[in-house]
């Protein structure tokens, strides 16, 4: 998924929201590639990850991002196969790409071996 955040025309683009349905129980890994286009190294980009009930389950606060490209990873253990929501927001302008993966918990494999 890719997007831009913090750009303005009539009003500032404050936050981007996405959701995903996790296919398995396990560890959720979220990967963000952001590009600071603000012209200022005092710009910040934030990621919030919520469960289906709106509870915060993971976050990342990247302050004073250098101009150009940077990377971030958020790891959330013990997630159930269910819906999660991603919110990306910033102070300053960024373009970004993100993706996620679920590393299965392995319980199904253990059950088959028993």
Secondary structure, DSSP 8 states (H G I E B T S, - for coil): -EEEES-BSSSB--EEEEEEE-SSSEEEEEEEEEEE-SS-TTEEEEEEEEETTS-EEEEEEEEEE-SEEEEEEEEEEEE-SSEEEEEEEEES-EEEEEEEEEEE-SHHHHHHH-
